[in-house]
Amino acid sequence: MSPTPVTFTSSSQPSSYTWEATDEEVSARYGIPLDQVARFDLNTSPAPPELAVRLLASHAFDRSISEYPPSDYRRLSVAAAARYGVESEEVLVGAGADEILDLIAKAFLPPGGSAVIPTPSYAMYGVETAQRGATVRAVPRLGPSARFAMDVDEVRAAARKADVVWLCSPNNPTALPEPDGAIEALLAGLLSDARTSGAGQGSGPAAGLAPVAPPGAATASSSGRETASIPGNEIAPTPPSTHNGRMPEPPIVVLDEAYAEFVGRSLVSLRASYPRLIVIRTASKAYALAGLRVGFALARPEIISRLAPFRPPGSVAVPSVHIVTEALLDDGILTLNLDRVERERARLTVALQDAGWSVGPSVTNFVLVDLGSAARAAGVAEELLRRGLVPRTFGPTHPLAHCLRITVRSEPENDRLIAAAREISLGDLE
């Protein structure tokens, strides 16, 4: 999704979908040896955990790679449930968090529907919405002085007739979590709005809030649905509607916690009081296993059952299933990488600030650098690319066009970036 220079757009995909430049493309354009291309744009780790290297070398997987993985990913689901504090029937496995996003869009975003996105945020939310023929309702985030927090009242207002709300905390690309209590307040407001809508209409779901039934699947009835509440916003049971037996429902809220390990907390427990919450987790970031492509949806069983019919068979490979299962059971992997990121993030931030770059606060494995103007950001990106250092840039109409996103990499790679920052004259790039 990076609009970094040297990109191509796939002719078979919507025009909004752009792949990031490959190492080979960067090498060819800038005359950089392939092994000197360093990816500061993908928020990945510089090396996998030793456990993964050892398992790959031994080929000691649960089953032969001549076979398909188990259809239910049983051991992986159980390991994920234990790691994330949910039941195994509340876990759906996918080929990375991106496949989970795709499944959610297919299950809950009808053509002509709409989704709310506090912006800026992860670009795939908009792509998934557009590919379903739905409308994006973008709600600008508060500025850097407010730590790029979402505007809870505006998101709530935009979501009243939406199908899906896409949230990300800690947020990519702003590198910060939502303020304490903000997501809880939003969920409470959405429940309250659904109740009010139901009382006012007297029948049927709030416009656009019913999930999309997969082809050939039976439509689940809402009769007998468990009533949920958030402390301080207790909701009485809604009278059954007379429209197709459905009761009003709030939108599906997707909380992408891809970077949750970096802050050490999760809001997955809110599924108990907001039944239509889906939390996304991944092995790509803190576990340093992006190449294995494993992600998870965590939600109440009735929501998982809505997603499951859209899941393709065997999309997660046998080695990926086995290695991620073992990684989730090993506390040491997480500790080592989190310590590395915290240490290098602090060092990189100070060094870049000393070089005259404005680096914002971060709780993740990347930092956001404000270069003051889109022209200067583009100029710095070009200078970095000439050195084989690939930053994440933003398009000219993006609210962060004046910024670069920089991944925290290994110490030697970070040293190369620091040296480049000291060499680049920002005054000459106006």
C-alpha positions in Angstrom: 0.0 0.0 0.0 3.0 2.3 0.1 3.0 5.2 -2.4 6.8 5.3 -1.9 8.5 6.1 -5.3 9.0 3.1 -7.6 5.6 1.5 -7.2 3.2 -0.3 -9.6 -0.6 -0.6 -9.7 -2.0 -4.0 -10.5 -4.3 -3.8 -13.5 -6.5 -6.5 -12.0 -7.3 -4.6 -8.8 -9.2 -1.4 -8.1 -7.2 1.8 -8.8 -6.9 2.5 -5.1 -4.7 -0.7 -4.5 -1.0 -0.1 -4.9 1.7 -2.5 -4.0 4.9 -1.2 -2.3 8.1 -1.3 -4.4 10.0 -4.6 -4.1 13.6 -4.7 -3.0 14.5 -5.6 -6.6 12.8 -2.5 -8.0 14.5 -0.2 -5.5 17.8 -1.8 -6.3 17.3 -1.5 -10.0 16.2 2.1 -10.0 18.8 3.5 -7.6 21.7 1.2 -8.4 21.9 -0.1 -4.8 23.1 -3.7 -4.2 20.1 -5.8 -3.3 21.5 -6.7 0.1 21.8 -3.0 1.0 18.1 -2.3 0.6 16.6 -1.8 4.1 12.8 -1.8 4.6 11.8 1.1 6.9 8.4 1.1 5.4 6.7 -2.2 6.3 6.7 -2.3 10.1 8.3 -5.7 10.1 11.2 -7.0 12.2 14.8 -7.3 10.9 15.0 -11.0 11.8 12.7 -13.8 12.9 12.9 -15.4 16.3 15.4 -18.3 16.7 12.5 -20.7 17.4 11.2 -20.2 13.9 14.6 -20.6 12.3 15.2 -23.8 14.2 11.8 -25.3 13.3 12.1 -24.4 9.6 15.6 -26.0 9.5 14.4 -29.2 11.1 11.2 -29.5 9.1 9.6 -30.7 12.3 6.0 -29.7 11.5 2.8 -31.3 12.8 2.2 -32.9 9.4 4.0 -33.3 6.1 3.9 -30.3 3.8 2.6 -32.7 1.2 -0.7 -32.4 3.1 -3.2 -29.6 3.7 -3.3 -28.1 7.1 -6.1 -29.2 9.5 -9.3 -27.6 8.4 -10.0 -26.2 11.9 -6.4 -25.2 12.7 -7.1 -26.8 16.1 -3.8 -26.5 17.9 -3.3 -23.0 16.6 -6.7 -21.8 17.6 -6.3 -23.3 21.1 -2.9 -21.6 21.5 -4.3 -18.3 20.3 -7.2 -18.6 22.7 -4.8 -19.2 25.6 -2.6 -16.3 24.6 -5.3 -13.8 24.0 -7.6 -14.8 26.9 -10.6 -16.0 24.9 -12.3 -19.4 24.2 -11.2 -21.4 21.2 -14.6 -21.1 19.6 -14.0 -17.3 19.7 -11.0 -17.5 17.4 -10.9 -17.5 13.6 -7.6 -18.1 11.9 -6.6 -16.3 8.7 -3.7 -15.7 6.4 -2.5 -12.6 8.2 -4.6 -9.8 9.6 -5.3 -8.7 6.0 -7.3 -11.8 5.2 -9.3 -11.3 8.4 -10.1 -7.8 7.2 -11.3 -9.2 3.9 -13.5 -11.8 5.6 -15.1 -9.1 7.8 -15.8 -6.9 4.7 -17.4 -9.9 2.9 -19.5 -10.9 5.8 -20.7 -7.5 7.1 -20.3 -4.9 4.3 -23.0 -5.0 1.7 -22.8 -3.2 -1.7 -24.2 0.2 -1.1 -23.4 0.0 2.6 -20.9 2.2 4.5 -18.0 2.0 6.9 -16.6 4.6 9.3 -12.9 5.2 9.5 -11.2 7.6 11.9 -8.5 9.0 9.6 -5.6 8.7 9.1 -5.5 5.0 9.8 -4.5 1.7 8.1 -5.1 2.1 4.4 -6.6 -1.4 3.9 -9.8 -0.4 5.7 -10.6 2.0 2.9 -9.6 -0.5 0.3 -11.7 -3.3 1.7 -14.7 -1.0 2.0 -14.3 0.3 -1.6 -13.9 -3.2 -3.0 -17.2 -4.2 -1.5 -19.0 -1.4 -3.2 -19.5 0.4 0.1 -18.9 4.0 1.0 -16.1 5.3 3.3 -17.3 7.7 6.0 -13.9 9.3 6.9 -13.8 11.1 10.3 -10.7 13.2 10.8 -8.7 12.5 13.9 -7.8 15.2 16.3 -4.4 16.7 15.7 -0.9 15.9 17.1 -1.5 18.0 20.2 -4.3 15.5 21.0 -2.1 12.6 20.1 -4.1 11.9 17.0 -7.0 10.5 19.1 -10.3 9.7 17.3 -13.1 12.2 17.7 -15.5 10.0 19.7 -18.5 12.1 19.2 -18.0 12.5 15.4 -17.3 8.8 14.9 -20.4 7.9 16.9 -22.5 10.3 14.8 -21.1 8.9 11.5 -21.7 5.3 12.7 -25.4 5.7 13.4 -26.4 4.2 10.0 -23.1 2.5 9.1 -22.5 -1.2 8.8 -18.9 -1.3 10.1 -16.6 0.9 12.2 -12.9 0.3 11.6 -10.7 1.1 14.6 -7.0 0.7 15.1 -5.3 1.0 18.5 -2.4 1.6 18.7 -3.1 3.3 15.4 -1.1 2.9 12.2 0.4 5.3 11.1 0.2 7.6 14.0 2.0 5.2 16.4 -0.2 5.9 19.4 -3.2 4.2 21.2 -6.6 5.7 21.7 -6.9 7.5 25.1 -8.1 5.5 28.0 -11.8 5.1 28.0 -12.3 6.4 24.4 -13.2 3.1 22.8 -15.4 2.1 25.8 -17.3 5.4 25.5 -17.8 4.9 21.7 -19.2 1.4 22.2 -21.5 2.5 24.9 -22.8 5.3 22.7 -23.3 3.0 19.8 -25.4 0.6 21.9 -27.4 3.5 23.2 -28.0 4.8 19.7 -29.2 1.3 18.5 -31.6 1.2 21.4 -33.0 4.7 20.6 -33.3 3.8 16.9 -35.2 0.6 17.8 -37.6 2.5 20.1 -38.2 5.2 17.5 -38.8 2.8 14.5 -40.7 0.1 16.3 -39.6 -2.5 13.8 -36.6 -3.7 11.8 -32.9 -3.1 12.3 -31.4 0.3 12.1 -30.7 1.1 8.4 -27.7 -0.7 7.1 -26.9 -2.6 10.3 -27.8 -6.1 9.4 -24.9 -8.4 8.5 -24.6 -9.9 5.0 -25.6 -13.5 4.9 -23.0 -15.6 3.0 -24.4 -17.4 -0.2 -26.4 -20.4 0.7 -26.1 -19.8 4.5 -29.2 -19.6 6.8 -29.9 -16.2 8.3 -29.5 -16.3 12.0 -32.4 -15.1 14.1 -31.9 -12.5 16.7 -34.6 -13.8 19.0 -33.2 -14.8 22.3 -30.1 -12.8 21.7 -28.2 -12.1 24.9 -28.6 -8.5 26.1 -25.3 -6.6 26.6 -24.3 -3.6 28.6 -21.3 -1.4 29.4 -21.0 -0.2 33.0 -22.8 3.1 33.3 -24.8 2.5 30.1 -27.0 -0.5 31.0 -29.5 -1.3 28.3 -32.8 -2.9 28.8 -33.8 -5.7 26.4 -35.2 -4.3 23.1 -38.7 -5.5 22.3 -38.6 -8.0 19.4 -39.1 -6.3 16.1 -41.9 -7.3 13.6 -39.5 -7.0 10.6 -38.1 -10.5 9.7 -37.8 -11.3 13.4 -34.8 -9.0 13.8 -34.0 -6.5 16.5 -32.0 -3.3 15.9 -28.3 -3.9 16.1 -25.4 -1.5 16.4 -22.7 -1.7 13.7 -19.9 -4.2 13.7 -16.9 -2.6 15.3 -13.5 -3.9 14.2 -10.7 -3.2 16.7 -7.4 -3.8 15.0 -4.8 -4.6 17.7 -1.9 -5.6 15.5 0.4 -3.5 17.7 -1.3 -4.4 21.1 1.7 -6.3 22.4 3.8 -3.1 22.4 1.5 -1.6 25.0 0.8 -4.8 26.9 -3.0 -4.5 27.0 -6.1 -5.5 24.9 -9.7 -4.5 24.9 -10.9 -7.9 23.8 -12.9 -8.3 27.0 -15.3 -5.6 25.7 -16.9 -8.3 23.5 -18.8 -9.3 26.6 -20.7 -6.0 26.7 -20.6 -5.1 23.0 -21.5 -8.4 21.2 -20.6 -7.0 17.7 -17.0 -6.4 18.5 -14.3 -8.1 16.5 -10.7 -7.8 17.7 -7.8 -8.5 15.3 -4.4 -9.9 16.3 -1.4 -10.9 14.3 1.9 -12.8 14.4 3.4 -10.3 12.0 4.5 -7.4 14.3 5.6 -8.2 17.9 6.2 -11.9 17.1 8.4 -11.0 14.0 6.7 -13.6 11.8 5.2 -11.4 9.1 6.4 -13.8 6.3 4.3 -16.7 7.8 1.1 -14.7 7.3 -1.0 -15.6 10.3 -3.7 -13.4 11.9 -6.7 -13.9 14.1 -10.2 -12.6 14.6 -11.4 -12.7 18.2 -15.1 -12.4 18.7 -18.2 -13.9 20.3 -19.1 -17.3 18.8 -22.1 -15.9 17.0 -19.9 -13.4 15.2 -17.3 -16.0 14.4 -20.0 -18.2 12.8 -20.9 -15.3 10.5 -17.3 -15.0 9.3 -16.5 -18.7 9.0 -18.4 -19.4 5.8 -16.2 -16.9 4.0 -12.9 -18.4 5.1 -11.1 -20.1 2.3 -9.9 -23.7 2.9 -6.3 -24.2 3.9 -5.1 -20.6 3.4 -2.6 -20.9 6.2 0.3 -23.2 5.3 1.4 -26.2 7.4 4.8 -24.5 8.4 3.0 -21.3 9.4 0.4 -23.1 11.5 3.1 -25.1 13.4 5.6 -22.3 13.9 3.0 -19.7 15.1 1.5 -22.2 17.4 4.8 -22.8 19.1 5.6 -19.1 19.1 2.3 -18.3 20.9 3.3 -20.8 23.6 6.7 -19.3 24.1 6.8 -16.1 26.3 10.5 -15.6 25.6 10.0 -14.7 21.9 7.8 -11.8 22.7 10.0 -10.4 25.5 13.1 -10.4 23.4 11.6 -8.5 20.5 9.7 -6.0 22.7 12.9 -5.2 24.5 14.8 -4.7 21.2 12.1 -2.4 19.8 11.9 -0.3 23.0 15.6 0.1 23.2 16.1 0.9 19.5 13.1 3.1 19.2 14.4 5.4 22.0 17.8 5.5 20.5 16.5 6.2 17.0 14.1 8.9 18.1 16.8 10.8 20.0 19.3 10.5 17.1 16.8 11.7 14.5 15.8 14.6 16.7 19.4 15.6 17.1 19.7 15.6 13.3 16.8 18.1 13.2 13.9 15.8 12.4 10.7 16.2 14.3 9.9 12.7 15.6 6.5 12.1 17.3 5.9 9.9 20.4 5.4 6.2 19.7 4.4 3.1 21.5 4.9 0.8 18.5 7.7 -0.5 16.3 7.7 2.6 14.1 7.8 6.4 14.5 6.1 9.2 12.6 8.4 12.0 11.4 6.9 15.4 10.6 9.0 17.2 8.0 6.9 20.2 7.8 5.7 20.1 4.2 4.8 17.5 1.5 7.6 18.7 -0.7 10.2 18.3 2.0 8.9 14.8 2.9 9.1 13.8 -0.7 12.6 15.2 -1.0 13.8 13.4 2.1 12.2 10.1 0.9 14.1 10.4 -2.4 17.4 11.0 -0.6 16.8 8.0 1.6 15.9 5.8 -1.4 19.2 6.8 -3.1 20.9 5.2 -0.1 18.8 2.1 -0.2 16.7 3.1 2.8 12.9 2.7 2.0 10.6 4.9 4.1 6.8 4.9 4.1 5.5 8.0 2.3 2.0 9.3 1.9 0.3 10.6 -1.2 -0.1 14.3 -1.9 -3.8 14.4 -0.7 -3.1 12.3 2.4 -3.4 14.2 5.8 0.1 13.0 6.6 1.6 14.0 3.2 4.2 16.1 5.2 5.3 13.0 7.2 7.3 9.9 6.8 6.7 6.7 8.7 9.9 4.9 9.8 10.1 1.4 11.1 12.4 0.6 14.0 14.9 -1.8 12.4 18.1 -3.5 13.6 20.9 -1.5 15.2 23.1 -1.5 12.0 20.2 -0.5 9.8 19.1 2.2 12.2 22.7 3.5 12.2 22.5 3.8 8.4 19.3 5.8 8.7 20.8 8.1 11.4 23.9 8.7 9.3 21.6 9.6 6.3 19.5 12.0 8.4 22.7 13.8 9.4 23.8 14.1 5.8 20.5 15.3 4.4 20.1 19.1 4.5 16.5 19.8 5.2 16.9 23.5 4.2 17.8 22.5 0.7 14.6 20.5 0.2 12.1 23.3 0.5 
